[in-house]
């Protein structure tokens, strides 16, 4: 299974790179710390909404200490529109505390250390390591990556962790960071959740779920 999937995945990557030459992390950030905060905020929220909130947030809070100098209520107000703002405030202030007390105010560069931060799960750690430090530690799996992995027949698993374990052996390591960006770009533009545009799809010939082959819209 894995052996036949690898060449197909390489072709999928090639074609998606041609279709989306500008694909990249869509959370605005200028450093690893900002990306860490933006990724915590992005849980259950669109990247577009996070980018609106972080425009002001990153002007007000520049270092981990800044998040510790305001009452939780104030930070909750500042991030309210991203949803789950009480939990996210706890995560951000908890993370800021650990960064300040244990890492000299710097974002650590290993997955083990990142996972010590409150509210930082494997997906967040992967996003930060891959996009801020250029260190692929895994494959980021979000809702788009989940949907497209299913449709493309790359994984039948349900949880992000298990899908990632299916993707790791078939996606070349040098593409671990870019692969999710390509799938997300394709998921937003063409392979949409409700109405995938298979007739316009750059990887239609490589996709077992294409409605042109099955006569049924994937996911319907
Ligand atoms: S052929 Fe259809 S289901 Fe397959 S990747 Fe393209 S848009 Fe998605």
Boltz pocket constraint, residues with backbone or C-beta under 6 A from the ligand:
constraints:
  - pocket:
      binder: B
      contacts: [[A, 151], [A, 152], [A, 190], [A, 191], [A, 192], [A, 196], [A, 197], [A, 198], [A, 201], [A, 202], [A, 203], [A, 204], [A, 205], [A, 207], [A, 208], [A, 209], [A, 210], [A, 211], [A, 218]]
      max_distance: 6.0
